[in-house]
Amino acid sequence: MDDAALILALDQGTHATRARVLDRGGRIVAHGEKAIALTRPQPDWAEQDGDEIVASVHAAIAEALASLGPRACDIAVAGLSSQRASCICWDRHNGAPLSPVFSWQDRRMHGQIDALRVHADDVHRATGLFLSPHYGASKLRWALDHLPQVAQTLADGRLAYGPLASFLAFRLLRERPLLADPQCAARTQLWNLQTRDWDPDLLRLFDLPRAPLPASAPTCGRWGTLVSGGIEVPLTAVNGDQSAAVFAFGSPEEDAAYVNIGTSAFVQRALTRPPGHVPRQLTGIILADAGTTVYMVEGNVNGAGAGLEWLAAELGRDDLIERLPEWLARPPPDLLFLNGIAGLGGPFWQARFESRFVGNGAAEPWQKAVALVESIAFLLRANIEQMAAYVPALSRIRASGGLSRFDALCRKLASLNAVAVFRRDDPEASARGIAYLAAGRPPGWNQGAAEEVFEPVADPSLADRYRLWRALMAQATGV
């Protein structure tokens, strides 16, 4: 790529698809965006429409190209980041969706997952993931059992199923490849970290055939030719959205924790060595190409932005997010929130957990909102504590994502972890990270980005609330 070349970054998220065009320094020069729907037909179900998502990609690209003007011809490569654990079934002959996109938030198979608990340790050691209905395997089994067209297409030898990213690559690229990158493949809970391929034992456990699954492929490489809006460019990187975000500012630092706080929240520690088995945490591969493998240890919080959406609906407060800065500036209430919204993630891992407020007082809306925000910080801290013995000593936290814009949340993270929180002025971490990978990891990436630093300040009251919250969580979960 020459210095004038541009990179198209496609960031397909839960609520919207974003197309960003960046230069070789990581600066965004054009953008487009298209909202998408998420439906919940029944409790624990969360679905999206595959054709709508494909259309949203084309619409976002078209908007970005229109704002870019004649420089569209300078786009040299593209990258795709996608919801990691969302999955879908489709017809490998024509690309037609045969099922909804099963969102990562979908937990329809929690009962069947509970019946497999005797295998939980084996699954964790093979995949780096805790046995969970959030991942794809159980939902693919559900599709075969409950959607006649899926079963018939399997019998006809035309079925494809797997990560949403694989479906999008199939639909968007001229060559119609059937491929899966390591991070999205792993989130099906069918992919083995050691062999870096689909695991026969896991396929037997979930009673799923191997034939419909995509072939394993590196994160970075020539995936095919993206054709959209009058451009034809090679797609050279595919990754999960949260994994891509780690690369937003170049090669990750092993002594930093990367915290991305959006609909859900994640804390990731990057390693250039295999981490081995890490109890009560996730492990995986966030980059694999011809010469490099970057591993990660990860903890997650399902009820971040999703928790605030839930509370706003419970309270009937459309202004909850708008009022948060004011509420967070008040003295904290005598109220704690045990947060299992969308299922309790790391380090507790309980798909069915009764979320509840604990404390004294009337629990006014502002008090509940502040307690929920603190629960996000507490859950992130619990994950950081859990992984500490398996990663280098923590020197800093790098925060991104929509909820990181709340100064109070960053200050709480700094205080709880006794390290500075560096907040980059970048709500586009996933797009910027996948662009960096697609461009071949150029030096000097995003060096001009603004950065705010929240130094740790001792907060005995916050520390006391965390200890009490942790004790309540231990009592409720046994962890």
C-alpha positions in Angstrom: 0.0 0.0 0.0 1.3 3.5 -0.9 0.9 6.5 1.4 -2.2 7.7 -0.4 -4.0 4.4 0.0 -7.2 4.1 2.0 -8.7 1.3 4.1 -12.3 0.4 4.3 -13.3 -0.9 7.8 -16.7 -2.6 8.2 -17.8 -2.9 11.8 -21.0 -5.0 12.1 -22.4 -4.5 15.6 -25.5 -5.5 17.6 -27.4 -2.3 16.8 -25.8 -0.9 13.7 -23.4 -1.5 10.8 -20.7 1.1 10.4 -18.4 1.7 7.4 -15.3 3.8 8.1 -12.7 4.8 5.6 -9.3 5.4 7.1 -5.9 6.6 5.9 -2.6 4.8 6.7 -2.2 6.8 9.9 -5.5 5.5 11.3 -7.4 8.8 10.7 -11.1 8.4 9.6 -11.8 10.3 6.4 -15.3 9.1 5.6 -18.1 7.2 7.4 -21.5 5.6 6.9 -23.8 3.9 9.2 -27.1 1.9 9.1 -29.1 0.8 12.1 -30.4 -2.7 12.3 -33.2 -4.3 14.4 -32.9 -6.8 17.2 -36.1 -8.7 18.1 -36.9 -10.8 21.1 -39.8 -13.0 20.1 -39.8 -14.9 23.4 -38.0 -14.6 26.8 -34.3 -15.5 26.3 -34.5 -15.3 22.5 -32.7 -12.6 20.6 -32.7 -12.6 16.8 -31.7 -10.5 13.8 -32.4 -10.8 10.1 -29.5 -11.9 7.9 -30.6 -10.2 4.8 -31.2 -7.0 6.7 -27.6 -7.1 8.0 -26.2 -7.7 4.5 -28.3 -4.8 3.2 -27.0 -2.6 6.1 -23.4 -3.3 5.1 -24.1 -2.2 1.5 -26.0 0.9 2.8 -23.2 1.9 5.2 -20.6 1.5 2.4 -22.6 3.6 0.0 -22.9 6.4 2.5 -19.2 6.3 3.3 -18.3 6.3 -0.4 -20.7 9.2 -1.1 -19.0 11.3 1.5 -15.6 10.3 0.3 -16.2 11.4 -3.3 -13.5 10.8 -5.9 -11.1 9.4 -3.4 -13.1 6.2 -3.3 -10.8 4.9 -6.0 -7.9 5.1 -3.4 -9.5 2.4 -1.2 -6.9 -0.5 -1.5 -8.1 -3.0 1.1 -11.0 -3.8 3.4 -11.4 -5.4 6.8 -14.5 -6.9 8.5 -15.3 -7.0 12.2 -18.4 -8.7 13.4 -20.4 -9.8 16.5 -18.3 -12.8 17.6 -20.8 -15.2 19.1 -23.8 -14.5 16.7 -24.4 -17.3 14.3 -26.7 -18.3 11.4 -27.6 -21.1 8.9 -27.7 -20.4 5.2 -27.9 -22.1 1.8 -24.4 -22.5 0.4 -25.7 -22.5 -3.1 -27.4 -19.1 -3.1 -26.5 -17.5 0.3 -30.2 -17.3 1.4 -30.6 -17.3 5.2 -32.3 -20.4 6.5 -32.6 -19.2 10.1 -32.5 -15.9 11.9 -29.2 -14.6 13.0 -29.0 -16.0 16.6 -27.7 -13.1 18.6 -24.9 -13.5 21.1 -27.6 -12.4 23.6 -29.8 -15.4 22.8 -30.0 -17.9 25.6 -32.9 -20.2 24.3 -30.9 -23.4 25.0 -29.9 -22.7 28.6 -31.8 -25.8 29.8 -29.9 -28.1 27.4 -26.6 -26.5 28.2 -27.3 -27.1 31.9 -27.7 -30.8 31.1 -24.1 -30.8 29.7 -22.5 -29.4 32.8 -20.6 -32.7 33.4 -18.6 -31.8 30.3 -17.9 -28.2 31.3 -14.2 -28.6 32.2 -13.4 -30.5 29.0 -15.2 -27.9 26.9 -13.3 -25.1 28.7 -9.9 -26.7 28.2 -10.6 -27.4 24.5 -12.1 -24.1 23.5 -11.0 -21.6 26.1 -14.7 -20.8 26.7 -17.1 -21.7 29.5 -20.0 -23.8 28.5 -22.7 -21.3 27.8 -25.9 -20.8 25.8 -24.5 -17.5 24.5 -22.3 -19.4 22.1 -23.4 -20.8 18.8 -23.3 -24.6 19.1 -26.5 -25.1 21.0 -28.4 -22.7 18.8 -27.2 -24.4 15.6 -28.5 -27.7 17.2 -31.8 -25.9 17.9 -32.1 -24.8 14.2 -31.6 -28.4 13.0 -34.3 -29.6 15.4 -36.9 -26.8 15.0 -36.5 -25.3 11.5 -37.5 -27.9 8.8 -35.8 -25.9 6.0 -32.5 -26.2 7.8 -32.8 -29.9 8.2 -33.9 -30.4 4.6 -31.0 -28.3 3.3 -28.6 -30.4 5.3 -30.1 -33.5 3.7 -29.7 -31.9 0.3 -26.0 -31.2 1.0 -26.5 -27.4 0.7 -26.4 -26.3 4.3 -23.8 -23.9 5.7 -23.8 -22.7 9.2 -21.4 -20.9 11.6 -20.4 -17.4 12.6 -22.1 -14.3 11.4 -18.8 -13.2 10.0 -18.6 -16.2 7.8 -22.0 -15.6 6.4 -21.2 -12.0 5.7 -18.0 -12.9 3.9 -19.9 -15.4 1.8 -22.5 -12.8 0.8 -20.2 -9.8 0.3 -17.3 -11.4 -1.5 -17.3 -12.3 -5.2 -15.7 -15.7 -4.6 -18.3 -16.7 -2.0 -15.7 -18.3 0.3 -16.8 -20.5 3.2 -14.2 -19.5 5.8 -14.0 -18.7 9.5 -11.4 -16.7 11.4 -10.0 -18.1 14.7 -11.9 -15.7 17.0 -15.3 -16.0 15.5 -14.9 -19.8 14.9 -14.0 -20.2 18.5 -17.2 -18.5 19.6 -19.3 -21.3 18.2 -17.8 -23.4 21.0 -16.9 -26.1 18.5 -13.3 -24.9 17.6 -10.3 -26.3 19.4 -7.6 -23.8 20.4 -4.8 -26.4 20.3 -5.6 -27.9 16.9 -7.0 -24.6 15.5 -9.8 -26.5 13.8 -13.2 -27.9 14.5 -13.2 -30.4 17.3 -14.7 -33.9 16.6 -15.5 -34.4 20.3 -17.4 -31.1 20.6 -19.3 -31.8 17.4 -20.4 -35.2 18.9 -21.3 -33.5 22.2 -23.6 -31.0 20.5 -24.7 -33.6 17.9 -23.7 -31.4 15.0 -22.4 -32.5 11.5 -19.0 -31.1 10.4 -19.8 -30.6 6.7 -21.8 -27.4 7.0 -19.0 -25.6 8.9 -16.6 -23.2 7.2 -12.9 -24.0 6.7 -10.6 -22.5 9.3 -8.7 -19.5 8.0 -6.1 -17.0 9.4 -7.3 -13.6 10.7 -5.3 -11.8 8.0 -4.9 -12.9 4.4 -6.7 -12.8 1.1 -10.3 -13.7 1.9 -11.7 -12.6 -1.4 -12.9 -9.5 -3.3 -15.5 -7.2 -1.7 -17.9 -5.9 -4.3 -20.1 -3.0 -3.2 -21.1 0.5 -4.2 -19.0 0.4 -7.4 -15.7 -0.6 -5.7 -13.9 -3.9 -5.8 -11.2 -4.4 -3.2 -9.6 -7.3 -1.4 -10.9 -8.2 2.0 -7.7 -8.9 4.0 -8.8 -9.2 7.6 -11.7 -10.7 9.5 -12.1 -10.6 13.2 -14.5 -10.3 16.1 -15.5 -6.8 17.1 -14.1 -6.9 20.6 -10.9 -8.6 19.4 -10.4 -6.1 16.7 -10.8 -3.3 19.3 -7.6 -4.4 21.0 -5.6 -3.3 17.9 -7.2 0.2 17.6 -3.9 1.8 18.6 -1.5 -0.7 17.1 0.2 -3.7 18.5 -1.2 -4.4 22.0 0.8 -4.1 25.2 1.1 -7.1 27.4 1.1 -5.1 30.6 -2.1 -3.3 29.7 -5.8 -4.3 30.2 -8.0 -3.4 27.3 -11.5 -2.6 28.5 -14.2 -2.0 25.9 -17.6 -1.0 27.4 -20.6 -1.1 25.0 -23.7 -3.2 25.0 -21.6 -5.7 26.9 -18.2 -5.0 28.4 -14.9 -6.9 28.0 -11.5 -6.8 29.6 -8.8 -8.4 27.6 -5.1 -9.1 28.2 -3.0 -9.8 25.1 -0.1 -12.3 25.2 2.4 -13.5 22.6 2.6 -16.9 24.3 -0.1 -19.5 24.8 -1.7 -18.7 28.2 -2.6 -22.3 28.9 -5.7 -23.1 31.0 -7.0 -20.1 32.9 -9.7 -21.1 35.4 -12.9 -19.0 35.3 -11.7 -16.9 32.3 -11.8 -17.1 28.6 -8.8 -17.7 26.4 -8.4 -17.5 22.7 -6.6 -16.2 19.6 -7.2 -12.6 18.5 -4.7 -12.6 15.7 -3.3 -15.4 13.5 -1.5 -14.8 10.2 1.5 -16.3 8.5 4.0 -15.1 11.1 2.2 -14.0 14.2 -0.2 -15.3 16.8 -1.6 -13.1 19.5 -3.5 -14.8 22.3 -5.8 -13.3 24.8 -7.2 -13.9 28.3 -10.7 -12.3 28.6 -13.4 -11.6 31.1 -16.8 -10.3 30.1 -19.7 -8.4 31.5 -23.0 -9.0 29.7 -25.0 -6.4 31.5 -23.2 -3.1 30.6 -25.1 -1.1 28.1 -27.6 -3.9 28.0 -28.1 -3.4 31.7 -28.7 0.3 31.4 -31.3 -0.4 28.6 -33.0 -2.9 30.9 -33.1 -0.4 33.7 -34.4 2.4 31.5 -37.3 0.1 30.4 -37.9 -1.0 34.0 -38.1 2.5 35.2 -39.8 4.0 32.1 -37.1 6.5 31.9 -36.1 7.5 28.3 -33.7 10.1 29.8 -31.7 7.6 31.9 -28.5 7.8 29.8 -28.8 11.6 29.5 -29.1 12.0 33.2 -26.3 9.7 34.2 -23.5 12.3 34.4 -25.5 14.3 36.8 -26.5 11.3 38.9 -22.9 9.9 39.0 -21.7 13.2 40.4 -23.9 12.8 43.5 -22.6 11.0 46.7 -23.1 7.3 46.0 -26.2 5.7 47.5 -26.3 2.9 50.0 -27.3 0.5 47.2 -25.6 -2.3 45.3 -26.7 -4.2 42.2 -26.0 -7.8 41.6 -25.9 -7.7 37.8 -26.9 -10.7 35.8 -28.6 -8.9 33.0 -28.3 -11.1 29.8 -26.7 -13.8 32.0 -23.9 -13.5 34.5 -20.5 -13.7 32.7 -17.0 -13.9 34.1 -15.7 -14.8 36.5 -19.0 -16.3 37.8 -20.5 -17.9 34.7 -24.2 -18.5 35.5 -26.6 -18.2 32.6 -29.6 -18.0 35.0 -29.0 -15.4 37.7 -31.6 -13.3 39.4 -30.4 -9.7 39.2 -31.3 -7.6 42.2 -30.7 -4.4 44.2 -29.4 -4.8 47.7 -29.3 -2.0 50.3 -31.3 0.5 52.3 -33.5 3.4 51.3 -36.2 4.1 48.7 -34.0 3.1 45.8 -34.9 6.1 43.6 -34.2 5.9 39.8 -30.9 7.8 40.2 -29.7 5.5 43.0 -30.5 2.4 40.9 -28.7 3.8 37.9 -25.6 4.6 39.9 -25.6 1.2 41.5 -25.8 -0.4 38.0 -22.9 1.6 36.7 -20.9 0.6 39.8 -21.8 -3.0 39.2 -20.1 -2.8 35.7 -16.9 -1.5 37.3 -17.1 -4.1 40.0 -17.6 -7.0 37.5 -14.6 -5.7 35.5 -12.5 -5.6 38.6 -13.5 -9.1 39.6 -12.3 -10.3 36.1 -9.1 -8.4 36.4 -8.4 -10.0 39.8 -9.2 -13.5 38.5 -6.8 -13.3 35.6 -3.9 -11.6 37.5 -2.0 -14.8 38.2 -1.8 -15.8 34.5 -0.7 -12.5 32.9 2.0 -9.9 33.4 1.5 -7.4 36.2 -1.0 -4.7 35.3 0.5 -1.3 34.6 -2.5 0.5 33.0 -6.0 0.2 31.6 -6.9 1.3 28.1 -10.6 2.0 27.9 -12.8 2.4 24.9 -16.5 1.9 23.9 -19.6 4.0 24.3 -19.9 3.9 28.1 -16.3 4.8 28.6 -17.3 8.4 27.9 -18.6 8.6 31.5 -15.7 10.1 33.5 -17.1 8.7 36.7 -16.9 5.1 35.4 -13.3 5.6 34.3 -12.4 7.1 37.7 -14.0 4.1 39.5 -12.0 1.7 37.3 -8.8 3.6 38.1 -9.5 3.6 41.9 -10.6 -0.1 42.1 -7.5 -1.3 40.2 -5.0 1.2 41.5 -3.7 1.9 38.0 -4.3 4.8 35.6 -7.1 4.5 33.0 -6.1 5.9 29.6 -9.2 6.8 27.7 -8.6 7.3 24.0 -10.8 9.7 22.2 -12.1 6.9 20.0 -15.6 5.4 19.9 -14.5 3.6 16.8 -12.1 1.1 18.4 -13.4 -2.0 16.5 -13.4 -0.3 13.1 -9.9 1.2 13.7 -8.5 -2.1 14.9 -9.8 -4.1 11.9 -8.4 -1.4 9.6 -5.0 -1.7 11.2 -5.0 -5.5 10.6 -6.4 -5.1 7.1 -3.6 -2.6 6.2 -0.9 -5.0 7.3 -0.2 -3.4 10.7 1.5 -0.2 9.5 3.9 1.6 11.9 2.7 4.9 13.5 -0.9 3.8 13.6 -3.2 6.3 15.3 -0.4 8.1 17.1 -2.2 11.4 16.9 -5.3 10.2 18.9 -6.3 12.3 21.8 -6.0 10.6 25.2 -7.3 11.4 28.7 -5.7 9.9 31.8 -7.6 9.2 35.0 -5.0 8.6 37.7 -6.0 6.3 40.5 -7.2 8.1 43.6 -7.9 6.2 46.9 -11.6 5.9 47.5 -12.2 4.0 50.7 -16.0 4.2 50.3 -15.8 2.6 46.9 -13.4 0.0 48.1 -15.8 -0.9 50.9 -18.7 -1.2 48.6 -16.7 -3.4 46.3 -15.8 -5.8 49.1 -19.4 -6.0 50.2 -20.6 -6.5 46.6 -18.0 -9.2 46.2 -19.1 -11.0 49.3 -22.8 -10.8 48.2 -21.8 -12.3 44.8 -19.8 -15.1 46.5 -22.8 -15.9 48.6 -25.2 -15.8 45.6 -23.0 -17.8 43.2 -20.5 -19.8 45.3 -17.6 -18.2 43.4 
